[in-house]
Amino acid sequence: MAHGHAATPAAAPTTAWVEEVPFITTPDNVTLEMLDIAGVTAADHVIDLGSGDGRIVVTAAKRFGASGLGVEIVPDLVRQATETARRAGVADKTEFRVQDIFETDLSAGTVITLYLLPEFNLRLRPALLALKPGTRIVSHDWDMGDWKPDRTTTLEVPDKKIGLEKRSRVHLWRVPARVEGAWCAGARRLELTQTFQSYRAVLKGGDTKHDWSGRIDGVSVVPPVGGPLRPSLRWSEGALVATTGVAGLPAGTRFQRAAADRCTG
Ligand SMILES: C[S@@+](CC[C@H](N)C(=O)[O-])C[C@H]1O[C@@H](n2cnc3c(N)ncnc32)[C@H](O)[C@@H]1O
């Protein structure tokens, strides 16, 4: 896990960092768990960032019917992955490219897989959070700092090559819809504040006011379980639609981003 100073004399005015993630493969049971926890199907396009020998993308194609892209900085590994895909009979569904993960267009991915290092995950985080709401991100072992996973599982890996703990963690995030701000549906006004998957809502309209906090699960903006009933909302193409008829808000009510300080009916 080299992450050290470049071999230049101390006289250099700035510090240069050599950044690299070593090639260590994800064991097969962990690969399957990563694809399982993301619920990969034939409808998915899986992008593995730092694809190594291509095992995650090849398994996604062979076992789950998904298409996939692997990007990898080491040309020999890209050649090896391409050959593995050909031998596995999934060359038509998969592509491997010599490319820097930080220069990769992720927008076609419905599932992004990572086995990198914590600081790499953090550097990728803004680009991951900007992906289409509901996109699944799966990381082997490393998390995303204060963007907490939606789910984590732990697997025994008796022959794990690194670390003392012979276990792997698999973390799953669903990119939360970006709902922060004010929304209007006629005279009803919904104000939302958001931190990753957590939100607080204030709903005003007529004489009534409701406030609550809850979680965002991809495109679903869900109220807390228990306590007074609060509306469930669904993000859809830039609008928020009430999926339940509670708190004086009929099901199907459609909120658009507020254009002014007040909502008028
Ligand atoms: C820990 S390995 C994981 C390989 C594979 N994803 C797996 O889980 O088996 C990380 C891979 O990322 C590659 N890598 C590191 N930095 C990269 C970068 N900036 N762009 C593309 N690939 C990179 C490494 O060469 C290495 O093959």
The ligand as an SDF file (V2000), in Angstrom:
LIG
                    3D

 27 29  0  0  0  0  0  0  0  0999 V2000
   -6.9410   -3.7680   -5.1030 C   0  0  0  0  0  0  0  0  0  0  0  0
   -6.9090   -3.9550   -6.8660 S   0  0  0  0  0  0  0  0  0  0  0  0
   -8.5600   -4.4780   -7.2000 C   0  0  0  0  0  0  0  0  0  0  0  0
   -8.7050   -5.2520   -8.4840 C   0  0  0  0  0  0  0  0  0  0  0  0
  -10.1430   -5.7150   -8.7930 C   0  0  0  0  0  0  0  0  0  0  0  0
  -11.0770   -4.5970   -8.7860 N   0  0  0  0  0  0  0  0  0  0  0  0
  -10.5910   -6.7280   -7.7750 C   0  0  0  0  0  0  0  0  0  0  0  0
  -11.3570   -6.3380   -6.8670 O   0  0  0  0  0  0  0  0  0  0  0  0
  -10.1480   -7.8860   -7.8530 O   0  0  0  0  0  0  0  0  0  0  0  0
   -6.8930   -2.2550   -7.3820 C   0  0  0  0  0  0  0  0  0  0  0  0
   -6.5740   -2.0430   -8.8540 C   0  0  0  0  0  0  0  0  0  0  0  0
   -6.6920   -0.6700   -9.1520 O   0  0  0  0  0  0  0  0  0  0  0  0
   -5.7100   -0.3060  -10.1070 C   0  0  0  0  0  0  0  0  0  0  0  0
   -5.5200    1.1350  -10.0310 N   0  0  0  0  0  0  0  0  0  0  0  0
   -4.8900    1.8490   -9.0540 C   0  0  0  0  0  0  0  0  0  0  0  0
   -4.9500    3.1610   -9.2890 N   0  0  0  0  0  0  0  0  0  0  0  0
   -5.6440    3.3090  -10.4510 C   0  0  0  0  0  0  0  0  0  0  0  0
   -6.0410    4.4410  -11.2110 C   0  0  0  0  0  0  0  0  0  0  0  0
   -5.7560    5.6850  -10.8050 N   0  0  0  0  0  0  0  0  0  0  0  0
   -6.7480    4.2310  -12.3340 N   0  0  0  0  0  0  0  0  0  0  0  0
   -7.0380    2.9710  -12.7600 C   0  0  0  0  0  0  0  0  0  0  0  0
   -6.6810    1.8540  -12.0700 N   0  0  0  0  0  0  0  0  0  0  0  0
   -6.0030    2.0190  -10.9350 C   0  0  0  0  0  0  0  0  0  0  0  0
   -4.5120   -1.1220   -9.6770 C   0  0  0  0  0  0  0  0  0  0  0  0
   -3.5760   -1.2890  -10.7340 O   0  0  0  0  0  0  0  0  0  0  0  0
   -5.1550   -2.4420   -9.2430 C   0  0  0  0  0  0  0  0  0  0  0  0
   -5.1960   -3.3640  -10.2920 O   0  0  0  0  0  0  0  0  0  0  0  0
  1  2  1  0
  2  3  1  0
  2 10  1  0
  3  4  1  0
  4  5  1  0
  5  6  1  0
  5  7  1  0
  7  8  2  0
  7  9  1  0
 10 11  1  0
 11 12  1  0
 11 26  1  0
 12 13  1  0
 13 14  1  0
 13 24  1  0
 14 15  1  0
 14 23  1  0
 15 16  2  0
 16 17  1  0
 17 18  1  0
 17 23  2  0
 18 19  1  0
 18 20  2  0
 20 21  1  0
 21 22  2  0
 22 23  1  0
 24 25  1  0
 24 26  1  0
 26 27  1  0
M  CHG  2   2   1   9  -1
M  END
$$$$
